[in-house]
Structure formats: structure tokens, C-alpha cells
Amino acid sequence: MKTYPNKIALIATLLAMLFWSYAFSDTKSAASIPSVDLIQPADLASTIRNASGSKPLILQVGFRKLYDQAHIPGAEYAGPAREADGLRVLRERVARLPKEVAIVIYCGCCPWSRCPNIAAAYDTLHALGFSNLKVLYIADNFGSDWVDKGYPTATGK
């Protein structure tokens, strides 16, 4: 297993995000997303590693600090979807895309049932008419469900 020098910082950030998500628990639950629209981490990692296959547009809709510490290679930061500015950035990013483009969104700040960002991003993209939309199911957090599993990661902005 690869060791990450910033793993302690990542864990501290995840804990802070977890606390923040509990403090703002009035957001719509990720459980509202239909299971047919979910993609498992192993499946997305396989898609990313497949050199010959087409890749979806991957958008991280969580917190900037988490994205900077570790994110999926090729993923773009689209802002925290819990905030109006984050949703504005998300809408601007997809504004010129065909509605059938493959998009995967993820957050990973905290346990799925407490994520303050993912349902808002999903609802926004769905309302805009995107028909090939998947949501990365991260049960606990990005660190344990992606990084610790050895799936591809990138760091920085």
C-alpha cells in the first residue's frame, strides 16, 4: 500500500468535514439518489485504468481542501454543491455539454448518509437534463473508500 505524507492532514480534514456535515444536517440525503444512478468505487477505478475505453467527465462536488489533498485523476473541482456558489460553478461547467455526455460526480467528505453536497449536485444535473449521470457511492469517506483501497489518486489543484 502506498503511504501518503499528507494522510494525517487528509484524515483531519475528513473529520472536520464530518463535523461540518452533522452541523448542517438539514440538507437532502444522498439516499434520495436512485441506486441505478450509483457507481461503485471499484467500477470507476476500472474505467479509469482502462486505457482504451472512453472516460466520463468526473466532477468533485465537495470541499476544496479535500480535493487538493487527494482526488481522482482527471477529476475537476466543481465547488461544494451545498453552497449556491458551488452549484453555480457546477452549472457553468456543464452549460455547453451535450445532455448525453457521461458524467460522474463525487464528494467523499463524510459518510454517505451525512454528505451535504452530493444530492444537491445530482438534483441540479438531473434537472438540467443530463441523462448519463452517475454518482460515485462512497460509503464512509474518500480516504477509506478510495485512497486506502489503492485506487488511482492525484493531489494538488
SVG drawing of the C-alpha trace seen along z (x, -y; Angstrom):
<svg xmlns="http://www.w3.org/2000/svg" viewBox="-35 -32 40 35">
<polyline fill="none" stroke="black" stroke-width="0.4" points="0.0,0.0 1.3,-3.4 1.9,-5.8 0.7,-9.4 2.7,-12.0 -0.5,-14.1 -2.6,-11.2 -2.9,-12.7 -4.0,-16.0 -6.5,-14.2 -7.9,-12.4 -8.1,-15.6 -9.9,-17.3 -12.3,-14.4 -13.1,-14.6 -13.7,-18.4 -15.9,-17.9 -17.8,-15.2 -18.4,-17.6 -19.5,-20.3 -21.9,-17.9 -23.5,-17.0 -23.9,-20.7 -25.7,-21.3 -27.8,-18.1 -30.9,-19.8 -29.6,-19.1 -31.3,-16.5 -29.9,-13.0 -27.7,-11.1 -30.1,-8.2 -32.5,-10.1 -30.4,-9.2 -31.7,-6.2 -29.4,-3.1 -29.5,-2.7 -27.5,-6.0 -24.8,-4.9 -21.4,-3.6 -19.1,-1.7 -15.5,-2.8 -14.0,0.4 -16.1,0.0 -15.0,-3.6 -11.4,-2.7 -11.5,0.0 -12.9,-2.5 -10.2,-5.0 -7.5,-2.3 -8.8,-1.1 -6.6,-2.9 -8.7,-2.0 -12.1,-3.0 -13.8,-6.3 -13.7,-8.2 -16.5,-10.1 -16.3,-13.7 -15.5,-13.4 -16.5,-16.3 -15.7,-16.6 -18.6,-18.5 -17.2,-18.6 -14.7,-20.8 -11.6,-22.3 -9.2,-21.2 -10.3,-17.6 -9.8,-17.9 -6.4,-19.4 -5.2,-16.7 -6.4,-13.8 -8.8,-13.4 -9.5,-11.1 -7.0,-11.7 -8.7,-13.8 -11.4,-14.9 -12.3,-18.6 -13.2,-20.6 -16.7,-21.9 -17.2,-23.5 -19.2,-22.4 -22.7,-21.7 -24.2,-22.5 -23.5,-26.2 -25.1,-28.4 -21.7,-29.4 -20.7,-25.7 -23.9,-24.9 -23.3,-28.0 -19.8,-26.7 -21.3,-23.2 -23.9,-24.7 -21.3,-26.8 -19.0,-23.8 -21.7,-21.7 -23.6,-24.5 -22.2,-23.7 -22.1,-19.9 -24.4,-17.6 -27.1,-16.2 -26.0,-12.6 -22.3,-13.1 -21.1,-10.7 -20.7,-12.4 -19.6,-11.0 -19.9,-13.2 -18.5,-12.5 -17.8,-14.2 -16.3,-11.8 -16.2,-14.3 -18.0,-12.0 -20.4,-9.0 -22.9,-8.7 -25.9,-9.3 -24.4,-12.6 -22.9,-14.1 -24.1,-17.7 -23.1,-18.0 -23.9,-15.0 -27.8,-15.1 -27.8,-18.8 -25.3,-18.2 -27.2,-15.2 -30.6,-17.1 -29.1,-20.0 -27.6,-18.0 -30.7,-15.8 -32.9,-18.9 -30.6,-20.3 -31.4,-17.1 -28.2,-15.1 -29.2,-11.5 -25.9,-9.7 -25.2,-10.8 -23.6,-8.5 -22.8,-9.2 -19.8,-7.6 -21.0,-5.7 -18.6,-6.5 -19.9,-4.7 -17.6,-6.3 -15.2,-8.8 -12.8,-9.3 -9.8,-8.3 -11.0,-4.9 -13.2,-4.1 -10.8,-5.2 -7.3,-6.2 -6.8,-3.3 -8.0,-0.8 -5.2,-1.8 -7.3,-3.3 -5.7,-6.0 -5.3,-9.4 -3.8,-12.8 -3.0,-15.7 -2.9,-19.4 -5.1,-21.8"/>
</svg>
